[in-house]
Amino acid sequence: MYPFRLKPIYDKTIWANDRLTTMRHEAQTGCGTCWEISAHPHAQNKIINGDYAGKTLQELLDEKEQEMLGKVPRQRLLRLAYLDAADNLSIQVHPDDAYAHEHEHDEGKTESWYILEADEGATLVAGTTIADKDVLYQAVQENTVEQYVRRIPVKAGDFVCIDAGMLHALGKGILALEIGENSNTTYRFYDYNRKDANGNPRPLHIQKSFDVADFALVCTPVHSPLEKVQETKEKMLVEREEFCVKLVDIHASYEVIMDHTKFYCVSNVGQDAEIICDGMHIPFLYTESIFVPAACKDFTILGDTRVLLSYVK
């Protein structure tokens, strides 16, 4: 097997910016979400290079699960997507595995955001300033939720991890890569009284939000300013049961040694580069994410760039 380039899947949203599609020279507009690596029923990316071109990740998982995943259980697949926000996203919360299995027939969702670009003064919501459920429930009734959310300033290069159960929302003017568990279950807690395309209020999921929310949860961004390096540097951004993310600032080249027990999702968040694997020369463009099956041979990334290596231990 070899590193798989994938065809992105764009979804239109009411809060969308066109930053990502513009830099990719895509004609589509109004696409706030772009699924980069997904085998979830909601969106299934197709491979666009090599012998398996035209197949979806899901199809290859059905045919060659061990070669694809190594020792990683199928339910622990990762899902990567871009969020490109011109306006604030709704304040939302994801369930943990137990609740999602029982109520949604889906996985729970802990996720993370790497900030590629952010307007001056951009913020995101991560947690609340109080943990009192009664006060927060009253705030929902009185439409005063915004005064209790915890807003965090962010810049390009920042990384935050959002636990299942934490209220969160990406803010306007941010382009972020979301790396998380393979789930699409989201409960909308607050939506700024917005209307959908038909002029109707967008539905909220208040009871389920309170069922799963842990208002004591907070997070602290990891800052990794973008800078040109004279030698390759590695930095662990998060290392936990759900997933690990390693940031690598590459000078000239970086080799990844495969132990064949796990897959990698490799995201280029620096500038255009190239991957060399078993004699194959694979373009690796800025903003692109590539799926590397567990059975893949060792590979080398060529170029001066920044990449994120996401995997499950």
N, C-alpha and C positions, 0 to 999 in steps of 0.2 A: 504493500500500500504506500501511498504518497500523500503529501499535504494537499488538502482539497480547497480550491477557491470556490466560492459560493455566490449565487445570484441573490442580491438583496431583495427583500420584499417590503415595499413602501405602503404605509397605511395613512390615510388622511385623518387629521384631527382638527378640532376647532382652535387649538392653541399653537398651531404649527408655525415654525419659521421655515425659510427656504435656504438656510445656510448650507446644510449638508448636500442637498440636491444641486445647488449652484456650484459648489466646489467639485462635485462629481460630474458636472456638465449633463445632468439629467433634466429632461424636459418637464417632469412632473413638478407640481407645486402643491403647497398645503399639506405636505406629508410630515407630520410631527414624529412619527415612529418609523423606524426602519429596522426590520429583523435581519440580523447579520448571520447568526448561527442558531438555528432552531430546528428541532425535530418534534416540536409540540404540535398537536392537531390543529391549533389555530393558525400556524404558519410553518411551512416546511420548505427549507431552502434546498435548491438544486445545485449539484456540483457542476462546474462549468469548465473543468480542465481534466485532461488525461482520460484513461480508459473508462472511468465511471461517469463521464460527463453525461448529463441528462437525468441521472438518478437523484432522488432525494436522499438526505441523510437518513430519514426514516426507512426507506427501502433498503439501504445498505445495512442498517442496524438489524433489520429482519433477516437479512441473508448472512451477515458476517459479524455478529454481535461481539464475539471475543476479540476479533481482529480490530474492531473499531474501538472498544472500550477497555480491553485488558481485564483487570480485576475489578473495575468500577461497576457497581450495580446500575442497571439501566435507569432506575428511578432517580439516580443521582446525576443524570446529564445536566449540563449547563445550558443556559440560554443567554445570548448576547443580542442587544438591540441598541440603536441610537435613539435618543430623545432630543429633538431639535425644537426649542421652545421660544416662540415670540411672545407668549403670554404665560402667566402662571398655570401650572398644571393643578388639577384638583388635589386637595389634601386627602390622602388615602391611607389605607393600611392593608397589609397582607396577613393571612392566617399562618399558623405553624402547620406542620405536617399532620398532626393528629386531627385538628379541626378541618383542614382541607380534605383529608381522606374521608371523614365522616359526612361532611355537608356538601362537598363540591366534586367528589371523585377526581380530585386533582392533587398535585403536590403543594405543600406549603411554600413560602417564598421569603427567604432572606436574600437580599440583593446588595449591590454596590454600584456607585457611580464614579467614573473617572471623568473629570471636567476637561474637555479639549479646548473649548473657547468659552469665555464669559464676558459680557459687557461690564463696563465699569459700574461698581456698586451692586452687582448681581448677588442674589441670596437664594438659599434653598431652605425648606422647612424640614427639620429633623427633630421630632419630639415636641414636648410641651413644657411650659414653664411651671406647671403645677401637675400633681398626680391625682387630684381629687376627682373621681368619676362623677360625683353628684354635681360639682361645680361645672364640669365640662358638659355634662348632659344639659344643664340649664343654659349654658352658652349656645348649644345647638338650637334650643328652643327660641332663644332670644337673638339669634343670628350675630353673636359676638365672639365666635370661635377665634377669629384672627388675633384678638388681643392675648390669647393664651398659647399661641404656637411659638416654637423656638426657631428663630431665623438665623442662619449661619452665612456670613459672607464667604464667597468662594472666588477663586481665580483659576486660570488655566494651570493644569498640573495637579490640582487638588483631587483627593480621593476620599470618599466617605462610604462607610458600610452601614446598611439599613437593616436592622434585625426584623424578622417577622414580629408583628405586634407594635412596631413603632410608627406613629403618625409621620407622614413625610410628603413632600411635594417638591418637584423641581421648579425653580423660579424662572421668570421670563429672562430672555437674553442669554440662555445657557445652551450649549451643545455638549451632551454628556453621553458616554458609552455606559450602558447598564449591563452589568455582569451579575447573573444570579441563578437561582435554582430554576428548574424547568417547569414553570408554572405560569398560568395566565389568570389567576384568581386575584381580583382586586376589589376592595370595598371602598366606595367613595364616601368620605366623611363630610366634606364641605367643598362647595364648588363656586363660591363667589356669586351665587344667585344667577349663574349663566343659563342661557337658553340653548337648546340644540338647533339644528338647521331648520326645524319646523316651527321654531318659536316656543317650544315646550321646555319647562325646567328639566335639566338632566337629573335622572334618578339618583337618589342617595341610598346608602345601605347602612342606616344608623344602628339598627339593632345588631347586625353582624359585626359592625365596626366595634361596638362596645363589648361584644362577646370576645373578640380576639385582641383588643388593644391592651398594651401595657404602657401606661402613661408615665412610668418611672424610667423608661428607656431613653438614653441620650447617646450621642456619638460625637466624636471629635475628628475633624478632617486631618488627613495626612498630607502635608505640604511637600511637593516635589517640583520646585520651580524649573521651568524649561531653560536649559543652558547647554552650550556646546561642551562636550567632554573630550579630554585628551586621552582617556583610557576608558574601557567599558566598565560600567558600574551597575551592580545589582542592588535591589532594595525590595524586601518583602512588604507589601502593602497590607495584606491580611492573610492570616493562616488559621483556618478554623475547619470544623467538620464539614460544613456545607461546601466550601470551596477555598482555594488559595489563589492569590493574585500576586505575581512578582513583576516589578517594574525593572526594565533593563534599558539603560542609556548606552547605546552601542557606538563605539568608535571603530569604524572599518568593518568589523565582522564579529559574529557571536555564534558559537556552536551549541546546539542543544543535543545532549546525549539521551537517547531514548532507552528506558529500562523495560518497555513493553508491558508495564502494569497499568498504565493510565494514558488517556488522551490529553491533548493540549488544545486550547483555543488561543491562537496567537493574534494579537491585534496591533496594527501599526498606527501609533498615535504621534508619530514624528514627521517623517517625510518618506517619499517613495524609496523603495529598497528592492531587494531580490532575495529569493530563497533558493539555495542549491541543495538538492537531495537526490542521491543515487544517480547522478548525471543529469537530472532534470533542472532546468533553469526556470523558475516560477516567478513572474512579476508579483510584487508585494507592495501595493499602492497605499498612500496615506489614507487613513480611515478604514482600510480593509481589515477584515478578520478572517483567518484561515483555520480550518479544522484539521488537526494532525492526529490521525488514528494511532492507537496504541501500537499497532504492528509496523508502523512506519520506521524506516531507518533513520539514523542520526541525520540532522540537517543543519545548515549554516545560513544565517541571515547576513547578507552583505549590504553595507551602507552605513552612513552616520544617521541614526534614527533612534526613536524611543519606541519600545514595544512593551506590551503587557502579555505575560504568560499566565493563563488561567487554567486551573486543573483541580481535580479532586484527589486527595491522598488515598 
